[in-house]
Amino acid sequence: MASQDARPVLLLVSGPSGSGKGTALERLVEVGFVRVATYTTRAPRQGEEDGVHYHFVDEDQFMKRVEGGDIVEYTRTYSDSLYGAPAELFETERSEALLAEVDVKGFARLRSLSRRRVVGLFVSAPTVGHAEARINGRGRVENLDRRLEVGDSQLDHSWWYDYFVVNDDLARFRETVEMVGRVELARTEGARYLAQRWMDMDATLA
């Protein structure tokens, strides 16, 4: 049975390349989550904005932020680009429900070290063929085989997550992601209400 937990929630979205993570993140922002841009050394794709989807930096800038403590956890994905989680994902200074995209290693580290209530959502395309078609739809991709290989290995770790959603029908996928977001927001709201009530009854708990 899940216990009440009034800590600010951090919802982490992971999944293979081409699975629909971007769609999931957009829907969760629409229901009330605040997306935190993680860091990457890859180039922006069409439609991506610096500071919104990612902080786009070169490798030297990336490592300086690691040394300065701005990036607390990072990994090299697809053998060519670095991805890193900012320090704010580990802290509770912000009370909003935060949202970020991470890989499976980042999820494991954040869940073990973050002071927030960490919830994991893993999204997957129905087949490798669907994922490949979506990746190719973005334009020329030089590391397609590596992306598909990494995506397959990520599925082996999907059991760690609280939710696993298959993106086989876009409308249903969006509805399911919205439901996950609203459930987690409701859990936080209820737990905060109970925590405040206990503190009102016993000032020593404040």
C-alpha positions, 0 to 999 in steps of 0.5 A: 500500500502506498503511503502519503508523501507531501514532498514536492513531486518530480515526474521523470519521463524516459523511453527509447528514441522515437517512443513519444517522450516529447508528446508525453512531456507536452501533455504533462505540462498542459495538466500542470507540471513545470518542465525543467530543461536538462542539459545536452551537448547535441544540436537542437532539432527543429522546433526545440528552444534553448532553455525550454526543451534542453539547455544546449551547450558544447562539451566544454561548457557541459563539463564546466557545469559539472565541475561547478555543481550545476549538473549533478548527474550525467551520462553519454547517450548513443555514444555521441552526446552528453545528457545531464540533470540540473541540481534543482531536480535533487532539491525541494526549494521549488514547491511546484510539480516538476517534470524532466526527461532522463534516461534510465541511469538518470532515473535510478540516480535521481530516485535514490538521491533526490529529496523529492517524491520521484515518480517514473513514467516509461513510454515505448513505441509498440514495435522497433519498426514504429520507433525507427519510422518516427526517428526517420521522420525527424530527418537524417539520423546518422546514429539510427542503429545505435539509437535502436540498440540503446532503446532495446536495452532501456526496455530491460530497465522499464520495470523500475518505473511506476508507469509503463505506457505504450504509444500505439494510438496517439489519442489514447496515449495522450489520455493515459499520460494525462491521467498519470499526471492528474493522479500524481498531482492529486496525490501531492495535494491530498498528502499536503492537506493531511500534513497541514492538518496534522501540524494544525493539531500538533504544533510540535510537528511544524 
